[in-house]
Each structure stands twice: as C-alpha cells, then as structure tokens.
C-alpha cells in the first residue's frame, strides 16, 4: 500500500509518497507565486495551487503502481479566503492568512461584537489573518465579489474539492 500527503503551503505545494511501513518513497515540491498588490496585502491565485498540485502528483506517481495508492491526506495553510461563484469558479484572488488589510474589520469584531462574545462562540478573538475580518473587508470594499458568491472556503478544502469533485 502507498499513501500520499499533500501540504498546500504559502510558497509551494509539497507532496510525499509513503509506503505502508511509513517509509518515505519520494518527495516533490512545486512553487507558485505570491502577490502583494498593495503594502500589507497577500494574495494567491487558487488555480496555481491546482495546477502545481496536479504537476506534482504526476511526478510523484510516475514510477509507481498507482493501484497501490490507498489514501491521500491534505494539510496546509489556513484562514485564507477563497470566494467562488455559483459555478465553482474563483471570482477573486485568495486573500491569505498573512494578509494585513483588515485592521478596521478586526477592530469592529473585537470592540463592537466584543472579544468575550467572540471567544464564547468561536474560541478566538478576531485577528487580521482570520477569515471573518476578510469577509467583512470584501463586503465593504468589493461588493461585486461578495454579493454573488454562494460559497467561501479555506485553501486546503478548496484544493481537495477540485481534485476530487
């Protein structure tokens, strides 16, 4: 039996092939770009994640019996915002975990909603890199991106959804 691990990182996707005894058979990495359209902003094109993961999987599995693959696991960056339209198409670049544009929205959540209430419901207070402030930022600054989107998700579930629809 063989197992695949996929780590969707901030600068690259790393893929690992391991046998049933836990021995690493092969490791592959594919880089993709980060975009900084304004100071403090950090974005990526989710299509890059998909393309580089597919490239990496082809190389990872090139010399093995693919019928022996028993499982695949995904991990990676969190708190990014991927916004899709009704046809599962990305409608704007993903806003990443390390993006700092949401100071006003973070202050609103922590001060108006309140840290205590946020902690009670989410076990966290709001931070600039979290998804909720990003949703508020998109609503206030890019209503054309927010309004028609029926679905929003983090990076890793987005990738696994498109690899295994």
ZADO-1210 file (C-alpha; in nm, 4 decimals, padded with zeros to 6 digits):
<atoms>
<atom x="00.0000" y="00.0000" z="00.0000" code="UNK" pos="1"/>
<atom x="00.1041" y="00.3587" z="-00.0706" code="UNK" pos="2"/>
<atom x="-00.0139" y="00.6852" z="00.0819" code="UNK" pos="3"/>
<atom x="00.0079" y="01.0426" z="-00.0460" code="UNK" pos="4"/>
<atom x="00.0464" y="01.3527" z="00.1670" code="UNK" pos="5"/>
<atom x="-00.0254" y="01.6959" z="00.0182" code="UNK" pos="6"/>
<atom x="00.0853" y="02.0096" z="00.2049" code="UNK" pos="7"/>
<atom x="-00.0528" y="02.3267" z="00.0472" code="UNK" pos="8"/>
<atom x="00.1978" y="02.5794" z="00.1786" code="UNK" pos="9"/>
<atom x="00.2227" y="02.9527" z="00.1341" code="UNK" pos="10"/>
<atom x="00.5026" y="02.9348" z="-00.1223" code="UNK" pos="11"/>
<atom x="00.4777" y="02.5800" z="-00.2602" code="UNK" pos="12"/>
<atom x="00.2837" y="02.2578" z="-00.2549" code="UNK" pos="13"/>
<atom x="00.4815" y="01.9698" z="-00.1078" code="UNK" pos="14"/>
<atom x="00.3849" y="01.6126" z="-00.1910" code="UNK" pos="15"/>
<atom x="00.5056" y="01.2973" z="-00.0232" code="UNK" pos="16"/>
<atom x="00.4669" y="00.9303" z="-00.1154" code="UNK" pos="17"/>
<atom x="00.4946" y="00.6866" z="00.1742" code="UNK" pos="18"/>
<atom x="00.4661" y="00.3086" z="00.1894" code="UNK" pos="19"/>
<atom x="00.2636" y="00.1074" z="00.4404" code="UNK" pos="20"/>
<atom x="00.5619" y="00.0782" z="00.6758" code="UNK" pos="21"/>
<atom x="00.5886" y="00.4564" z="00.6959" code="UNK" pos="22"/>
<atom x="00.8987" y="00.4800" z="00.4763" code="UNK" pos="23"/>
<atom x="00.9137" y="00.7843" z="00.2522" code="UNK" pos="24"/>
<atom x="00.9438" y="00.6791" z="-00.1102" code="UNK" pos="25"/>
<atom x="00.9502" y="01.0169" z="-00.2818" code="UNK" pos="26"/>
<atom x="00.9071" y="01.3892" z="-00.2124" code="UNK" pos="27"/>
<atom x="00.8126" y="01.6500" z="-00.4724" code="UNK" pos="28"/>
<atom x="00.7684" y="02.0263" z="-00.4371" code="UNK" pos="29"/>
<atom x="00.6183" y="02.2793" z="-00.6770" code="UNK" pos="30"/>
<atom x="00.6421" y="02.6542" z="-00.6138" code="UNK" pos="31"/>
<atom x="00.3760" y="02.9090" z="-00.7047" code="UNK" pos="32"/>
<atom x="00.3816" y="03.2882" z="-00.6794" code="UNK" pos="33"/>
<atom x="00.2597" y="03.5156" z="-00.4035" code="UNK" pos="34"/>
<atom x="00.1156" y="03.8528" z="-00.4995" code="UNK" pos="35"/>
<atom x="00.1399" y="04.1717" z="-00.2957" code="UNK" pos="36"/>
<atom x="-00.0875" y="04.4176" z="-00.4824" code="UNK" pos="37"/>
<atom x="-00.0621" y="04.6770" z="-00.2013" code="UNK" pos="38"/>
<atom x="00.1549" y="04.7081" z="00.1081" code="UNK" pos="39"/>
<atom x="00.0323" y="04.4617" z="00.3719" code="UNK" pos="40"/>
<atom x="-00.1758" y="04.2604" z="00.1257" code="UNK" pos="41"/>
<atom x="-00.1006" y="03.8973" z="00.0383" code="UNK" pos="42"/>
<atom x="-00.2879" y="03.7027" z="-00.2302" code="UNK" pos="43"/>
<atom x="-00.2588" y="03.3946" z="-00.4480" code="UNK" pos="44"/>
<atom x="-00.4375" y="03.2551" z="-00.7498" code="UNK" pos="45"/>
<atom x="-00.6102" y="02.9301" z="-00.6406" code="UNK" pos="46"/>
<atom x="-00.5692" y="02.7969" z="-00.9952" code="UNK" pos="47"/>
<atom x="-00.1926" y="02.7953" z="-00.9303" code="UNK" pos="48"/>
<atom x="-00.2463" y="02.5599" z="-00.6347" code="UNK" pos="49"/>
<atom x="-00.4446" y="02.3202" z="-00.8509" code="UNK" pos="50"/>
<atom x="-00.2055" y="02.3250" z="-01.1467" code="UNK" pos="51"/>
<atom x="00.1073" y="02.2805" z="-00.9341" code="UNK" pos="52"/>
<atom x="-00.0547" y="02.0031" z="-00.7287" code="UNK" pos="53"/>
<atom x="-00.1525" y="01.8122" z="-01.0425" code="UNK" pos="54"/>
<atom x="00.2002" y="01.8582" z="-01.1850" code="UNK" pos="55"/>
<atom x="00.3499" y="01.7379" z="-00.8592" code="UNK" pos="56"/>
<atom x="00.1183" y="01.4360" z="-00.8338" code="UNK" pos="57"/>
<atom x="00.2143" y="01.3269" z="-01.1861" code="UNK" pos="58"/>
<atom x="00.5831" y="01.3369" z="-01.0940" code="UNK" pos="59"/>
<atom x="00.5250" y="01.1779" z="-00.7532" code="UNK" pos="60"/>
<atom x="00.3393" y="00.8814" z="-00.9021" code="UNK" pos="61"/>
<atom x="00.5333" y="00.8451" z="-01.2290" code="UNK" pos="62"/>
<atom x="00.7332" y="00.5390" z="-01.1212" code="UNK" pos="63"/>
<atom x="00.4867" y="00.3527" z="-00.9022" code="UNK" pos="64"/>
<atom x="00.1833" y="00.1275" z="-00.9351" code="UNK" pos="65"/>
<atom x="-00.0981" y="00.3790" z="-00.8891" code="UNK" pos="66"/>
<atom x="-00.3397" y="00.0993" z="-00.7974" code="UNK" pos="67"/>
<atom x="-00.1423" y="00.0634" z="-00.4733" code="UNK" pos="68"/>
<atom x="-00.2398" y="00.4127" z="-00.3528" code="UNK" pos="69"/>
<atom x="-00.4710" y="00.3513" z="-00.0569" code="UNK" pos="70"/>
<atom x="-00.5168" y="00.7045" z="00.0704" code="UNK" pos="71"/>
<atom x="-00.4424" y="01.0707" z="00.0341" code="UNK" pos="72"/>
<atom x="-00.4271" y="01.3394" z="00.3013" code="UNK" pos="73"/>
<atom x="-00.4367" y="01.7175" z="00.2687" code="UNK" pos="74"/>
<atom x="-00.2980" y="01.9807" z="00.5007" code="UNK" pos="75"/>
<atom x="-00.1733" y="02.3312" z="00.4626" code="UNK" pos="76"/>
<atom x="-00.2238" y="02.6994" z="00.5124" code="UNK" pos="77"/>
<atom x="-00.5359" y="02.8129" z="00.6932" code="UNK" pos="78"/>
<atom x="-00.7525" y="03.1223" z="00.7260" code="UNK" pos="79"/>
<atom x="-00.7288" y="03.2194" z="00.3624" code="UNK" pos="80"/>
<atom x="-01.0424" y="03.3300" z="00.1837" code="UNK" pos="81"/>
<atom x="-01.1383" y="03.1702" z="-00.1474" code="UNK" pos="82"/>
<atom x="-01.4622" y="03.3067" z="-00.2957" code="UNK" pos="83"/>
<atom x="-01.6475" y="03.1047" z="-00.5603" code="UNK" pos="84"/>
<atom x="-01.9445" y="03.1856" z="-00.7820" code="UNK" pos="85"/>
<atom x="-02.2410" y="02.9564" z="-00.8430" code="UNK" pos="86"/>
<atom x="-02.0394" y="02.7526" z="-01.0958" code="UNK" pos="87"/>
<atom x="-01.7496" y="02.6901" z="-00.8524" code="UNK" pos="88"/>
<atom x="-01.5314" y="02.9429" z="-01.0333" code="UNK" pos="89"/>
<atom x="-01.2951" y="03.1594" z="-00.8310" code="UNK" pos="90"/>
<atom x="-01.4053" y="03.5236" z="-00.8608" code="UNK" pos="91"/>
<atom x="-01.1071" y="03.6991" z="-00.6998" code="UNK" pos="92"/>
<atom x="-00.7571" y="03.6054" z="-00.5821" code="UNK" pos="93"/>
<atom x="-00.7450" y="03.4275" z="-00.2476" code="UNK" pos="94"/>
<atom x="-00.6711" y="03.6559" z="00.0479" code="UNK" pos="95"/>
<atom x="-00.4082" y="03.4688" z="00.2506" code="UNK" pos="96"/>
<atom x="-00.3529" y="03.4117" z="00.6222" code="UNK" pos="97"/>
<atom x="-00.0664" y="03.6635" z="00.6287" code="UNK" pos="98"/>
<atom x="-00.2690" y="03.9471" z="00.4715" code="UNK" pos="99"/>
<atom x="-00.2982" y="04.2568" z="00.6903" code="UNK" pos="100"/>
<atom x="-00.5647" y="04.4698" z="00.5210" code="UNK" pos="101"/>
<atom x="-00.8420" y="04.4042" z="00.7742" code="UNK" pos="102"/>
<atom x="-00.7450" y="04.6287" z="01.0667" code="UNK" pos="103"/>
<atom x="-01.0760" y="04.8171" z="01.0669" code="UNK" pos="104"/>
<atom x="-01.2802" y="04.4964" z="01.0411" code="UNK" pos="105"/>
<atom x="-01.0772" y="04.3261" z="01.3147" code="UNK" pos="106"/>
<atom x="-01.1304" y="04.6250" z="01.5454" code="UNK" pos="107"/>
<atom x="-01.5049" y="04.6147" z="01.4720" code="UNK" pos="108"/>
<atom x="-01.5306" y="04.2469" z="01.5599" code="UNK" pos="109"/>
<atom x="-01.3244" y="04.2779" z="01.8784" code="UNK" pos="110"/>
<atom x="-01.4699" y="04.6076" z="02.0021" code="UNK" pos="111"/>
<atom x="-01.8297" y="04.6180" z="01.8774" code="UNK" pos="112"/>
<atom x="-01.9156" y="04.2484" z="01.8780" code="UNK" pos="113"/>
<atom x="-01.6742" y="04.2050" z="02.1672" code="UNK" pos="114"/>
<atom x="-01.3827" y="03.9774" z="02.2447" code="UNK" pos="115"/>
<atom x="-01.5800" y="03.7973" z="02.5140" code="UNK" pos="116"/>
<atom x="-01.8684" y="03.7122" z="02.2806" code="UNK" pos="117"/>
<atom x="-01.6313" y="03.6106" z="02.0003" code="UNK" pos="118"/>
<atom x="-01.4388" y="03.3867" z="02.2403" code="UNK" pos="119"/>
<atom x="-01.7592" y="03.2273" z="02.3662" code="UNK" pos="120"/>
<atom x="-01.8837" y="03.1448" z="02.0146" code="UNK" pos="121"/>
<atom x="-01.5598" y="03.0790" z="01.8282" code="UNK" pos="122"/>
<atom x="-01.2939" y="03.0160" z="02.0978" code="UNK" pos="123"/>
<atom x="-01.0955" y="03.3037" z="01.9440" code="UNK" pos="124"/>
<atom x="-01.0894" y="03.6775" z="01.9236" code="UNK" pos="125"/>
<atom x="-01.0577" y="03.8354" z="01.5785" code="UNK" pos="126"/>
<atom x="-00.7150" y="03.8699" z="01.4189" code="UNK" pos="127"/>
<atom x="-00.6301" y="04.0340" z="01.0850" code="UNK" pos="128"/>
<atom x="-00.5330" y="03.6996" z="00.9310" code="UNK" pos="129"/>
<atom x="-00.8588" y="03.5233" z="01.0182" code="UNK" pos="130"/>
<atom x="-01.1389" y="03.4699" z="00.7679" code="UNK" pos="131"/>
<atom x="-01.4251" y="03.6656" z="00.9310" code="UNK" pos="132"/>
<atom x="-01.2498" y="04.0050" z="00.9040" code="UNK" pos="133"/>
<atom x="-01.1676" y="03.9244" z="00.5413" code="UNK" pos="134"/>
<atom x="-01.5338" y="03.8563" z="00.4657" code="UNK" pos="135"/>
<atom x="-01.6252" y="04.1935" z="00.6172" code="UNK" pos="136"/>
<atom x="-01.3489" y="04.3629" z="00.4160" code="UNK" pos="137"/>
<atom x="-01.4713" y="04.2101" z="00.0885" code="UNK" pos="138"/>
<atom x="-01.8296" y="04.3114" z="00.1678" code="UNK" pos="139"/>
<atom x="-01.7238" y="04.6727" z="00.2332" code="UNK" pos="140"/>
<atom x="-01.4611" y="04.7126" z="-00.0398" code="UNK" pos="141"/>
<atom x="-01.5525" y="04.4713" z="-00.3194" code="UNK" pos="142"/>
<atom x="-01.9286" y="04.4232" z="-00.3089" code="UNK" pos="143"/>
<atom x="-01.9138" y="04.2796" z="-00.6605" code="UNK" pos="144"/>
<atom x="-01.7001" y="03.9940" z="-00.5239" code="UNK" pos="145"/>
<atom x="-01.9134" y="03.9372" z="-00.2144" code="UNK" pos="146"/>
<atom x="-02.2718" y="03.9521" z="-00.3361" code="UNK" pos="147"/>
<atom x="-02.2981" y="03.6730" z="-00.5955" code="UNK" pos="148"/>
<atom x="-02.0756" y="03.4261" z="-00.4136" code="UNK" pos="149"/>
<atom x="-02.2676" y="03.1379" z="-00.2613" code="UNK" pos="150"/>
<atom x="-01.9628" y="02.9674" z="-00.1174" code="UNK" pos="151"/>
<atom x="-01.6428" y="03.0653" z="00.0574" code="UNK" pos="152"/>
<atom x="-01.3748" y="02.8364" z="00.1946" code="UNK" pos="153"/>
<atom x="-01.0190" y="02.7982" z="00.3101" code="UNK" pos="154"/>
<atom x="-00.7353" y="02.6959" z="00.0795" code="UNK" pos="155"/>
<atom x="-00.6968" y="02.3244" z="00.1552" code="UNK" pos="156"/>
<atom x="-01.0668" y="02.2298" z="00.1259" code="UNK" pos="157"/>
<atom x="-01.0776" y="02.4297" z="-00.1983" code="UNK" pos="158"/>
<atom x="-00.7924" y="02.2264" z="-00.3471" code="UNK" pos="159"/>
<atom x="-00.9281" y="01.8868" z="-00.2362" code="UNK" pos="160"/>
<atom x="-01.2749" y="01.9784" z="-00.3711" code="UNK" pos="161"/>
<atom x="-01.1327" y="02.0396" z="-00.7190" code="UNK" pos="162"/>
<atom x="-00.9062" y="01.7351" z="-00.7215" code="UNK" pos="163"/>
<atom x="-01.1877" y="01.5058" z="-00.6026" code="UNK" pos="164"/>
<atom x="-01.5215" y="01.6680" z="-00.7018" code="UNK" pos="165"/>
</atoms>
